[in-house]
């Protein structure tokens, strides 16, 4: 939606960028900007997603239902919310889960990261660069691209379904355990399917690298988990490119949130002043050496090197993570021999927080549980709430460099940048 | 007479999102590739999650995803009702309020103050299902919606036919599938507190087939026996609090589940006393 401003004599030409509802993202947000020649007069990144008050109504609920409820924060990354909440709650109540449960959760989360990235790249982001307004025309005009997308997503969803019961809002995950463990044969079948889409994943990286991406340099701080042996997904140390390296329990000492007047999402800052970026690019920038061999090889082939400071290339980082995720899942499945296990818990009261890597970046959950198992306090910070402030900063940097274009073009470039961040506005206002 | 069934015209469809996780819209995107033939019956004139296009043409079928939680939603909803020939409540939040409606069971202000330092800035009210404000023609229940039921509904609407409404409980489908009864055979709150006997079927028993107790995301079946359900739960040793939690998770605003949750709030309800006497 744009509106031409008349030139009033004596005043410089101002351009107004106004998008009420950004399309092809998850949730509801808009931007409003007023740009003159090389100056941003006004910029508002307004996340108007209606608030749902999860942190509020979780107080008073029972410990065993929290992971189910929080998975309804997001329709794209429910598994991440689920595993993070479970790890926080298990930490709070002093419960140790088995190695098998930990491995299964890792495979489950990886499968969700892969499918979330696939959907973001093909359905939400790529149509911008291919000149379509949605994926629907791609079905008939580029059937090969659509079929590749379909094969990959089906295989990734099969893995989520095998462990979680279904791909969206999985239900076989319980506090401390799984409802059932599928037999090894079924895992091996899915592993074969994953091997089958490996070439598609490599082709995806090449496809994304060929899309025309604007040159844009933004000196961001990147924050993510940092692994020591494995690519960090469900656990790791909290690190940033500005030199932060702490355990997850110190999260609240460094990251603070504040409420703004024009947006429903809270804005996060690192050490009280800096905005920072989380997500695939942040993970790869900090953990490049931990990627699988094939992922590093394809990165070298297309000339992707770290550290990388172009937020548009978050898409490319996601594509590389798809390759890494598939390799990781195949490796874990090959070494996985399911066993029936019986677990008896004795709970205690306490509090605990956990940080994991959701598809869109750092996800923090914290709970305090009473001795009856009732939640007394909940604190959730989602990837897009982490990114919101930085996204606004990047828009501020981008707008002066493209202010000579016409308004439609500027709007498009802003939307592309926002979509490259892969924001999930439903998550950010939870 | 020309009906939709014998014209080749596609049904102009708009998808709106209110207060929810967008998971049902997302499920719709999932269906795109598996159900191309059925979805070709629809022409999405407004579907923000999939298409960069403003709402600038009339539509006849509207999917409403999510509950109503701000005053602006009500105005928007009434405008949609005026325009749409068929209005479908899309998913558990639109049909029953869903998970966000849990906050209705607590004091509004207390809940809001836990989240925002200044709650007055955030426009919000109690969460309600869509049919609290406008007439709903069809319901697609579940969190998230079921694919088969969705496709069935699209084809019914395209053929000008009333979609199949399921009145039976989840239990019926579970028995047809020869599943072991979770409620009777398993122990523990997490593992066996199954709402299947009072919850509306149509989900192809995806949860109970995976050994997960039904949490009632599809809302009450027609004419459920809630007092007996509560007595069964009590007989298995679940506390009043557990019972209240289970009934208020996904469809706590429905009259039937509200009655079940009352076991905790108003212990004087006569039928809970019957067994003790």
Interface residues (C-beta under 8 A of the other chain):
Chain A: X1 X21 X23 X24 X25 X26 X27 X28 X50 X51 X52 X53 X54 X55 X56 X57 X59 X60 X61 X62 X64 X65 X68 X69 X72 X73 X74 X75 X76 X78 X119 X123 X127 X133 X134 X135 X136 X139 X146 X149 X150 X153 X154 X157 X165 X166 X167 X168 X169 X171 X172 X174 X175 X179 X180 X259 X261 X264 X266 X374 X378 X415 X426
Chain B: X17 X18 X19 X20 X21 X22 X23 X24 X25 X26 X27 X29 X30 X32 X33 X36 X44 X47 X48 X49 X50 X51 X52 X53 X54 X69 X70 X73 X98 X99 X100 X102 X103 X105 X106 X110 X111 X112 X113 X114 X115 X116 X117 X118 X121 X122 X123 X124 X143 X144 X189 X190 X191 X206 X207 X210 X211 X212 X215 X241 X242 X245 X249
